[in-house]
Amino acid sequence: MAEKNAGKKILCIEDEAEMIDLIRLILSRRGYEVQGANGGLEGIEMIRQDKPDLVLLDLMMPDMDGWEVYQQMKADEATRHIPVIVVTAKAQSIDKVLGLHIAKVDDYIAKPFSPQELLASVEAVLARNKA
C-alpha cells in the first residue's frame, strides 16, 4: 500500500505543531512525505519552492489565514493546479458549502477527524488530480 504513495509530497499548513505531527504520523504510514509549515506565510513560500502534490490547509491562522493562502496559490500559474484540502475546526456546514463551491477547494475535513477520514480524503483528491 505504501509503495504507490512513495514520493507523494503533502504540505500541511497549520499553526499547531501537534496537528502537523498527527497528520504526518497518519500519512507517513501510507508512504506519503509530509512537510509542515507553521502558518500561512511560511506555507505560501514552501508551496512556491517545493510544489507539493497536495496541500492540507488550516483556515484559522494568526499570520495569514487559509483563504488568503488559497487565493495566492490559485492566482499563481505555477501553483494553481495543486489540490487543496481545507482542514479546520470551523465545522459549520455553511463554511463547507461556501468553501467547496465558491473557492473550489478539493475537499474539506473538520477537526477533530479520524485517521480514516484524513486518508480517505487525501487518497480521493490525489486520485482525481492524477490527470
GROMACS elastic network, one bead per residue, 0.5 to 0.9 nm:
[ bonds ]
;  ai    aj funct       b0    kb
    1     4     6  0.61437   500
    1     5     6  0.75210   500
    1    30     6  0.66006   500
    1    31     6  0.78884   500
    2     5     6  0.54983   500
    2     6     6  0.63652   500
    2    28     6  0.84663   500
    2    29     6  0.70699   500
    2    32     6  0.75864   500
    3     6     6  0.51006   500
    3     7     6  0.87554   500
    3    30     6  0.79419   500
    3    31     6  0.62969   500
    4     7     6  0.85562   500
    4     8     6  0.87621   500
    4    30     6  0.87473   500
    4    31     6  0.76434   500
    5     8     6  0.55521   500
    5     9     6  0.89303   500
    5    30     6  0.67623   500
    5    31     6  0.51831   500
    5    32     6  0.55681   500
    5    33     6  0.85913   500
    6     9     6  0.85226   500
    6    30     6  0.81783   500
    6    32     6  0.57520   500
    6    33     6  0.73554   500
    7    31     6  0.75777   500
    7    32     6  0.65159   500
    7    33     6  0.63750   500
    8    31     6  0.78201   500
    8    32     6  0.53498   500
    8    33     6  0.60003   500
    8    34     6  0.84572   500
    8    52     6  0.77048   500
    8    53     6  0.60660   500
    8    54     6  0.82165   500
    9    32     6  0.62520   500
    9    34     6  0.60101   500
    9    35     6  0.75149   500
    9    50     6  0.86960   500
    9    51     6  0.83756   500
    9    53     6  0.52364   500
    9    54     6  0.67562   500
    9    55     6  0.87719   500
   10    27     6  0.88513   500
   10    32     6  0.69407   500
   10    33     6  0.61077   500
   10    35     6  0.62801   500
   10    36     6  0.85498   500
   10    52     6  0.55768   500
   10    53     6  0.58648   500
   10    55     6  0.57519   500
   10    56     6  0.72511   500
   11    33     6  0.84862   500
   11    34     6  0.58362   500
   11    36     6  0.57693   500
   11    37     6  0.71590   500
   11    43     6  0.78907   500
   11    46     6  0.80541   500
   11    47     6  0.76238   500
   11    52     6  0.61637   500
   11    53     6  0.80656   500
   11    54     6  0.64221   500
   11    56     6  0.61094   500
   11    57     6  0.82546   500
   12    20     6  0.63781   500
   12    23     6  0.77988   500
   12    24     6  0.83952   500
   12    34     6  0.70350   500
   12    35     6  0.61256   500
   12    37     6  0.61427   500
   12    38     6  0.85708   500
   12    43     6  0.79679   500
   12    54     6  0.86504   500
   12    55     6  0.59475   500
   12    57     6  0.61389   500
   12    58     6  0.80427   500
   13    20     6  0.78375   500
   13    35     6  0.85830   500
   13    36     6  0.59652   500
   13    38     6  0.61941   500
   13    39     6  0.58481   500
   13    40     6  0.64849   500
   13    42     6  0.81549   500
   13    43     6  0.55146   500
   13    44     6  0.86816   500
   13    55     6  0.73489   500
   13    56     6  0.61135   500
   13    57     6  0.50253   500
   13    58     6  0.60522   500
   13    66     6  0.82826   500
   14    17     6  0.72672   500
   14    19     6  0.72223   500
   14    20     6  0.65796   500
   14    36     6  0.73016   500
   14    37     6  0.63233   500
   14    38     6  0.55411   500
   14    39     6  0.53742   500
   14    40     6  0.75633   500
   14    43     6  0.83613   500
   14    56     6  0.81949   500
   14    57     6  0.66099   500
   14    58     6  0.52467   500
   14    59     6  0.82363   500
   14    60     6  0.83591   500
   14    61     6  0.70907   500
   14    66     6  0.89028   500
   14    87     6  0.87123   500
   15    19     6  0.82501   500
   15    20     6  0.83561   500
   15    37     6  0.77129   500
   15    40     6  0.81373   500
   15    58     6  0.77953   500
   15    60     6  0.81825   500
   15    61     6  0.58519   500
   15    62     6  0.77265   500
   16    19     6  0.54660   500
   16    20     6  0.67020   500
   16    21     6  0.89309   500
   16    38     6  0.72451   500
   16    39     6  0.84624   500
   16    61     6  0.89593   500
   17    20     6  0.51386   500
   17    21     6  0.62471   500
   17    22     6  0.86803   500
   17    36     6  0.81804   500
   17    37     6  0.89117   500
   17    38     6  0.72005   500
   18    21     6  0.50252   500
   18    22     6  0.61458   500
   18    23     6  0.86573   500
   19    22     6  0.50117   500
   19    23     6  0.61541   500
   19    24     6  0.84484   500
   20    23     6  0.51988   500
   20    24     6  0.60070   500
   20    25     6  0.85206   500
   20    34     6  0.86469   500
   20    35     6  0.81849   500
   20    36     6  0.59253   500
   20    37     6  0.82548   500
   20    38     6  0.86469   500
   21    24     6  0.50347   500
   21    25     6  0.60638   500
   21    26     6  0.86738   500
   21    36     6  0.82334   500
   22    25     6  0.50882   500
   22    26     6  0.62881   500
   22    27     6  0.86799   500
   23    26     6  0.51899   500
   23    27     6  0.60747   500
   23    28     6  0.82393   500
   23    34     6  0.79197   500
   23   115     6  0.82184   500
   23   118     6  0.81307   500
   24    27     6  0.53262   500
   24    28     6  0.55972   500
   24    29     6  0.83838   500
   24    32     6  0.83481   500
   24    33     6  0.78808   500
   24    34     6  0.54209   500
   24    35     6  0.75481   500
   24    36     6  0.82168   500
   25    28     6  0.55197   500
   25    29     6  0.65292   500
   25    34     6  0.87663   500
   26    29     6  0.58563   500
   26    30     6  0.74477   500
   26   115     6  0.61504   500
   26   116     6  0.88928   500
   26   118     6  0.81462   500
   26   119     6  0.77479   500
   27    30     6  0.53300   500
   27    31     6  0.67735   500
   27    32     6  0.55570   500
   27    33     6  0.76569   500
   27    34     6  0.71579   500
   27   115     6  0.84762   500
   27   118     6  0.83047   500
   27   119     6  0.69771   500
   27   122     6  0.88600   500
   28    33     6  0.60264   500
   28    34     6  0.66995   500
   29    32     6  0.73470   500
   30   119     6  0.85852   500
   36    43     6  0.79898   500
   37    40     6  0.74948   500
   37    41     6  0.84982   500
   37    42     6  0.56325   500
   37    44     6  0.86908   500
   37    46     6  0.73724   500
   38    41     6  0.81723   500
   38    42     6  0.62385   500
   38    43     6  0.69511   500
   38    61     6  0.89967   500
   39    42     6  0.58077   500
   39    43     6  0.60424   500
   39    44     6  0.88499   500
   39    58     6  0.84591   500
   39    61     6  0.60040   500
   39    62     6  0.73050   500
   39    63     6  0.63883   500
   39    64     6  0.68704   500
   39    65     6  0.80121   500
   39    66     6  0.86781   500
   40    44     6  0.60799   500
   40    45     6  0.86023   500
   40    57     6  0.86359   500
   40    58     6  0.85790   500
   40    59     6  0.89647   500
   40    61     6  0.68544   500
   40    62     6  0.82402   500
   40    63     6  0.62765   500
   40    65     6  0.61336   500
   40    66     6  0.65082   500
   40    68     6  0.80076   500
   40    69     6  0.59867   500
   41    44     6  0.54711   500
   41    45     6  0.65374   500
   41    46     6  0.88293   500
   41    63     6  0.66738   500
   41    64     6  0.60478   500
   41    65     6  0.89248   500
   41    69     6  0.77686   500
   42    45     6  0.52451   500
   42    46     6  0.62485   500
   42    47     6  0.87047   500
   43    46     6  0.51318   500
   43    47     6  0.61443   500
   43    48     6  0.87008   500
   43    57     6  0.88436   500
   43    69     6  0.76227   500
   44    47     6  0.50571   500
   44    48     6  0.63100   500
   44    49     6  0.87052   500
   44    69     6  0.61363   500
   44    70     6  0.87107   500
   44    72     6  0.76901   500
   44    73     6  0.73368   500
   45    48     6  0.52702   500
   45    49     6  0.62601   500
   45    50     6  0.85468   500
   46    49     6  0.50578   500
   46    50     6  0.56694   500
   46    51     6  0.75492   500
   46    52     6  0.84561   500
   47    50     6  0.54840   500
   47    51     6  0.51165   500
   47    52     6  0.63814   500
   47    55     6  0.81842   500
   47    73     6  0.78990   500
   47    79     6  0.72317   500
   47    82     6  0.89884   500
   48    51     6  0.58488   500
   48    52     6  0.88017   500
   48    73     6  0.83523   500
   48    76     6  0.89957   500
   48    78     6  0.75996   500
   48    79     6  0.68166   500
   49    52     6  0.88332   500
   51    54     6  0.85389   500
   51    78     6  0.81705   500
   51    79     6  0.67829   500
   51    82     6  0.76261   500
   52    55     6  0.68270   500
   52    79     6  0.89599   500
   52    82     6  0.71784   500
   53    82     6  0.61756   500
   53    83     6  0.72289   500
   53   126     6  0.77278   500
   54    82     6  0.58598   500
   54    83     6  0.51793   500
   54    84     6  0.60136   500
   54    85     6  0.77282   500
   54   122     6  0.80200   500
   54   125     6  0.83378   500
   54   126     6  0.73079   500
   55    82     6  0.71876   500
   55    83     6  0.63338   500
   55    85     6  0.62581   500
   55    86     6  0.82784   500
   56    83     6  0.87865   500
   56    84     6  0.59725   500
   56    86     6  0.58806   500
   56    87     6  0.63459   500
   56   122     6  0.87878   500
   57    66     6  0.61024   500
   57    67     6  0.88085   500
   57    69     6  0.83532   500
   57    70     6  0.81804   500
   57    84     6  0.68067   500
   57    85     6  0.61059   500
   57    87     6  0.55637   500
   57    88     6  0.78677   500
   58    61     6  0.70021   500
   58    65     6  0.77698   500
   58    66     6  0.56167   500
   58    67     6  0.88732   500
   58    85     6  0.87504   500
   58    86     6  0.59270   500
   58    88     6  0.52659   500
   58    89     6  0.84277   500
   59    64     6  0.88818   500
   59    65     6  0.54273   500
   59    67     6  0.63394   500
   59    68     6  0.88509   500
   59    69     6  0.89015   500
   59    86     6  0.70094   500
   59    87     6  0.70411   500
   59    88     6  0.58225   500
   59    89     6  0.84335   500
   59    90     6  0.83137   500
   60    64     6  0.84070   500
   60    65     6  0.55644   500
   60    66     6  0.64656   500
   60    67     6  0.89716   500
   60    88     6  0.71305   500
   60    89     6  0.81888   500
   60    90     6  0.84200   500
   61    64     6  0.60306   500
   61    66     6  0.69517   500
   62    65     6  0.66848   500
   64    67     6  0.83612   500
   64    68     6  0.64089   500
   64    69     6  0.69584   500
   65    68     6  0.55049   500
   65    69     6  0.65756   500
   65    70     6  0.88330   500
   66    69     6  0.50212   500
   66    70     6  0.60566   500
   66    71     6  0.85876   500
   66    86     6  0.80523   500
   67    71     6  0.60727   500
   67    72     6  0.85678   500
   67   103     6  0.85309   500
   68    71     6  0.51232   500
   68    72     6  0.62105   500
   68    73     6  0.85969   500
   69    72     6  0.52253   500
   69    73     6  0.61927   500
   69    74     6  0.87105   500
   70    73     6  0.51066   500
   70    74     6  0.62090   500
   70    75     6  0.85714   500
   70    80     6  0.89299   500
   70    84     6  0.79126   500
   70   103     6  0.83501   500
   70   105     6  0.84986   500
   71    74     6  0.51752   500
   71    75     6  0.60413   500
   71    76     6  0.87217   500
   71   103     6  0.83591   500
   72    75     6  0.51126   500
   72    76     6  0.64126   500
   72    79     6  0.87816   500
   72    80     6  0.85816   500
   73    76     6  0.54453   500
   73    77     6  0.82143   500
   73    78     6  0.82791   500
   73    79     6  0.54036   500
   73    80     6  0.53814   500
   73    81     6  0.86403   500
   73    82     6  0.81247   500
   74    77     6  0.73129   500
   74    78     6  0.88519   500
   74    79     6  0.65454   500
   74    81     6  0.75837   500
   74    82     6  0.85146   500
   75    78     6  0.89249   500
   75    79     6  0.80406   500
   75    80     6  0.65339   500
   76    79     6  0.55296   500
   76    80     6  0.57249   500
   77    80     6  0.55666   500
   77    81     6  0.78918   500
   78    81     6  0.75482   500
   78    82     6  0.88356   500
   79    82     6  0.56851   500
   80    83     6  0.80352   500
   81   129     6  0.86825   500
   82   129     6  0.84265   500
   83   105     6  0.73382   500
   83   106     6  0.60075   500
   83   107     6  0.87659   500
   83   125     6  0.71610   500
   83   126     6  0.77142   500
   83   129     6  0.71921   500
   84   104     6  0.89821   500
   84   105     6  0.56319   500
   84   106     6  0.54432   500
   84   107     6  0.69581   500
   84   108     6  0.86540   500
   84   125     6  0.83872   500
   85   105     6  0.63579   500
   85   106     6  0.55920   500
   85   108     6  0.54067   500
   85   109     6  0.71828   500
   85   121     6  0.78652   500
   85   122     6  0.77141   500
   85   125     6  0.80597   500
   86    99     6  0.82189   500
   86   105     6  0.70981   500
   86   106     6  0.79990   500
   86   107     6  0.63382   500
   86   109     6  0.61265   500
   86   110     6  0.81795   500
   87    90     6  0.87624   500
   87   107     6  0.87558   500
   87   108     6  0.60258   500
   87   110     6  0.57519   500
   87   111     6  0.67683   500
   88    91     6  0.69101   500
   88   108     6  0.79336   500
   88   109     6  0.65794   500
   88   110     6  0.51109   500
   88   111     6  0.56354   500
   88   112     6  0.85386   500
   89    92     6  0.88021   500
   89   109     6  0.85853   500
   89   110     6  0.54522   500
   89   112     6  0.70667   500
   90    93     6  0.87388   500
   90    95     6  0.73810   500
   90    96     6  0.87631   500
   90   110     6  0.67754   500
   90   111     6  0.77539   500
   91    94     6  0.85093   500
   91    95     6  0.71818   500
   91    96     6  0.73260   500
   91   109     6  0.82525   500
   91   110     6  0.52869   500
   91   111     6  0.73560   500
   92    95     6  0.55752   500
   92    96     6  0.67711   500
   92   110     6  0.88415   500
   93    97     6  0.62269   500
   93    98     6  0.85671   500
   94    97     6  0.51652   500
   94    98     6  0.60938   500
   94    99     6  0.84054   500
   95    98     6  0.50737   500
   95    99     6  0.58200   500
   95   100     6  0.84316   500
   96    99     6  0.50969   500
   96   100     6  0.60718   500
   96   101     6  0.84028   500
   96   107     6  0.88173   500
   96   108     6  0.66331   500
   96   109     6  0.87704   500
   96   110     6  0.89478   500
   97   100     6  0.53715   500
   97   101     6  0.59512   500
   97   102     6  0.79754   500
   98   101     6  0.53688   500
   98   102     6  0.53577   500
   98   103     6  0.71200   500
   98   104     6  0.86894   500
   99   102     6  0.57894   500
   99   103     6  0.52842   500
   99   104     6  0.65421   500
   99   105     6  0.61672   500
   99   107     6  0.85753   500
   99   108     6  0.78192   500
  100   103     6  0.59805   500
  100   105     6  0.50488   500
  100   106     6  0.68236   500
  100   107     6  0.67254   500
  100   108     6  0.74178   500
  101   104     6  0.51681   500
  101   105     6  0.75759   500
  102   105     6  0.82608   500
  104   107     6  0.85433   500
  105   108     6  0.74772   500
  106   125     6  0.64944   500
  107   121     6  0.68848   500
  107   122     6  0.86206   500
  107   125     6  0.72709   500
  108   121     6  0.80911   500
  109   112     6  0.85167   500
  109   113     6  0.69369   500
  109   117     6  0.76688   500
  109   118     6  0.72546   500
  109   121     6  0.78420   500
  110   113     6  0.61341   500
  111   114     6  0.86332   500
  113   116     6  0.81735   500
  113   117     6  0.62413   500
  113   118     6  0.68583   500
  114   117     6  0.51804   500
  114   118     6  0.64849   500
  114   119     6  0.87479   500
  115   118     6  0.51941   500
  115   119     6  0.61587   500
  115   120     6  0.85156   500
  116   119     6  0.51561   500
  116   120     6  0.59181   500
  116   121     6  0.84633   500
  117   120     6  0.51961   500
  117   121     6  0.61400   500
  117   122     6  0.86062   500
  118   121     6  0.52899   500
  118   122     6  0.61595   500
  118   123     6  0.85574   500
  119   122     6  0.51508   500
  119   123     6  0.59518   500
  119   124     6  0.83763   500
  120   123     6  0.52969   500
  120   124     6  0.60099   500
  120   125     6  0.85554   500
  121   124     6  0.52180   500
  121   125     6  0.61067   500
  121   126     6  0.85206   500
  122   125     6  0.53388   500
  122   126     6  0.60854   500
  122   127     6  0.84909   500
  123   126     6  0.52320   500
  123   127     6  0.59991   500
  123   128     6  0.85908   500
  124   127     6  0.51573   500
  124   128     6  0.62217   500
  124   129     6  0.86888   500
  125   128     6  0.51574   500
  125   129     6  0.61974   500
  125   130     6  0.88326   500
  126   129     6  0.50954   500
  126   130     6  0.62731   500
  127   130     6  0.55516   500
  127   131     6  0.85977   500
  128   131     6  0.74116   500
